[in-house]
Amino acid sequence: MTKKTFTDALSSVLVGADPIATADALIAETQDDAPTEEPKPQKIGTVIAEMVMDAALSYDMIVNAIHARFPGCNTSARSVASVAARMRKTGVEVPMRRKGQAVA
């Protein structure tokens, strides 16, 4: 409630208006003025943290998905591994990935 709204409500009560009706009107006015919150865009690190919990996804698959979702980003397999390592340090049980064997 803004100072002006409070002052208007107080004035109407002092004049003899019905305080319940005044309060209901103020609540309706406040709800109409309330800005609608748009969902915040997800951050790359949050998306990586969610994807790294899926053991079926390799780091390369996660990188490809991140690049598709966030065009122009510089995410690499190393940055995905870094997020996973940081999560492990905080106690989250992140599935381990096997390193692929080098092709001869």
Residue pairs with C-beta under 8 A, 6 or more apart in sequence:
1 9
1 26
1 30
5 26
5 29
5 30
8 26
9 22
9 23
9 26
12 19
12 22
13 19
13 22
44 66
44 70
44 73
44 75
45 83
47 66
47 69
47 70
48 62
48 66
48 75
48 79
48 80
48 83
49 83
49 87
51 57
51 62
51 65
51 66
52 62
52 80
52 83
52 84
52 87
52 94
52 95
53 94
53 95
54 95
55 95
55 97
57 65
58 97
58 100
59 77
59 80
59 81
59 97
60 77
62 80
63 75
63 76
63 77
63 80
66 73
66 75
66 80
67 73
67 75
84 94
87 94
88 94
